[in-house]
Amino acid sequence: MSLLDFTANRRAFLNPPRARPWPYPPRTTVGTPNIVLIVADDLGYGDLSCYGSSIYTPNVDQMAQEGVRFTQFNSASPVCSPSRAGWMTGRYPTRVGIPAC
């Protein structure tokens, strides 16, 4: 195998053929759920009044009343940057180069 063959194969791999257009009409968005994910730094389970805290949080309470409240969750790290890296990549934060400081 020559260097020219490798280059041609690599270029073919990096530039795949264009996909055909989707033959079906797009789905309608009527009735699909809207999801809002709020990631807050240093916010504990008992820091919101909808979970029993004495701190007044009316806007979050309204969202909790109108939507779904989750009571069990896990985090990749207790601090900001590693937990966000774990959430965004789906990997342990140290594996993407963001250790817990």
ROMARLO-376249 format. One record per residue (C-alpha): residue number from 1; x, y, z. Coordinates in Angstrom, 2 decimals. Example, Ala and Ser with C-alpha at 12.3 -4.5 7.8 and 13.67 -1.06 7.14 Angstrom:
<pts>
num_px_py_pz
1_12.30_-4.50_7.80 .
2_13.67_-1.06_7.14 .
</pts>
This chain:
<pts>
num_px_py_pz
1_0.00_0.00_0.00 .
2_1.47_3.32_-1.00 .
3_1.12_6.67_0.71 .
4_-1.14_7.80_-2.12 .
5_-3.63_4.98_-1.43 .
6_-3.73_5.90_2.26 .
7_-4.36_9.57_1.45 .
8_-7.20_8.72_-0.95 .
9_-8.85_6.45_1.62 .
10_-8.43_9.02_4.38 .
11_-9.98_11.73_2.24 .
12_-12.85_9.44_1.33 .
13_-13.41_8.76_5.02 .
14_-13.35_12.45_5.97 .
15_-15.67_13.46_3.13 .
16_-18.49_10.91_3.03 .
17_-21.05_11.10_0.24 .
18_-23.99_13.40_0.83 .
19_-27.06_11.80_2.31 .
20_-30.29_11.77_0.38 .
21_-33.06_14.08_1.63 .
22_-35.49_12.58_4.12 .
23_-38.48_11.24_2.13 .
24_-41.08_11.79_4.85 .
25_-42.65_15.10_5.92 .
26_-41.40_16.54_9.23 .
27_-43.21_15.55_12.39 .
28_-45.42_18.15_14.00 .
29_-44.43_19.48_17.38 .
30_-47.98_19.57_18.73 .
31_-48.18_17.63_21.96 .
32_-44.45_17.11_22.42 .
33_-43.16_17.95_25.90 .
34_-41.04_20.98_26.68 .
35_-38.09_20.19_28.93 .
36_-36.24_22.78_31.00 .
37_-33.18_21.54_32.84 .
38_-31.82_23.91_35.46 .
39_-28.27_23.27_36.61 .
40_-27.45_25.29_39.73 .
41_-24.13_25.51_41.53 .
42_-24.00_24.61_45.23 .
43_-27.74_24.05_45.47 .
44_-28.77_21.32_47.86 .
45_-31.95_19.26_48.05 .
46_-33.28_21.20_51.02 .
47_-32.44_24.70_49.75 .
48_-35.76_25.23_47.92 .
49_-39.09_25.85_49.62 .
50_-40.84_23.33_47.33 .
51_-38.71_20.68_49.07 .
52_-39.41_21.95_52.58 .
53_-36.91_24.77_53.13 .
54_-37.76_27.96_54.98 .
55_-36.09_29.99_52.17 .
56_-38.74_31.67_50.01 .
57_-38.37_30.64_46.32 .
58_-41.71_31.50_44.65 .
59_-40.65_31.17_40.97 .
60_-39.03_27.78_41.45 .
61_-42.06_26.69_43.52 .
62_-44.37_27.67_40.65 .
63_-42.31_25.66_38.16 .
64_-42.33_22.68_40.55 .
65_-46.10_22.93_40.95 .
66_-46.75_23.11_37.20 .
67_-44.18_20.50_36.15 .
68_-42.43_17.42_37.46 .
69_-40.32_17.33_40.60 .
70_-37.48_14.85_40.85 .
71_-36.50_13.60_44.30 .
72_-33.56_11.33_43.50 .
73_-30.53_12.31_41.49 .
74_-26.79_11.75_41.18 .
75_-23.94_14.08_40.35 .
76_-20.47_13.33_39.02 .
77_-18.94_15.80_41.49 .
78_-20.09_18.16_44.26 .
79_-18.44_21.20_42.64 .
80_-19.31_23.20_39.51 .
81_-16.90_22.50_36.65 .
82_-16.48_18.73_37.11 .
83_-20.21_18.17_37.59 .
84_-21.01_20.12_34.41 .
85_-18.32_18.25_32.49 .
86_-19.80_14.95_33.65 .
87_-23.30_16.03_32.72 .
88_-22.33_17.33_29.27 .
89_-20.05_14.44_28.26 .
90_-21.53_11.50_30.15 .
91_-18.06_10.58_31.42 .
92_-16.24_10.93_34.71 .
93_-14.83_14.47_34.97 .
94_-11.25_13.28_35.49 .
95_-11.44_11.38_32.18 .
96_-12.09_14.62_30.31 .
97_-9.33_16.47_32.14 .
98_-11.36_18.37_34.71 .
99_-10.43_17.17_38.20 .
100_-12.27_18.24_41.36 .
101_-10.21_21.02_42.91 .
</pts>
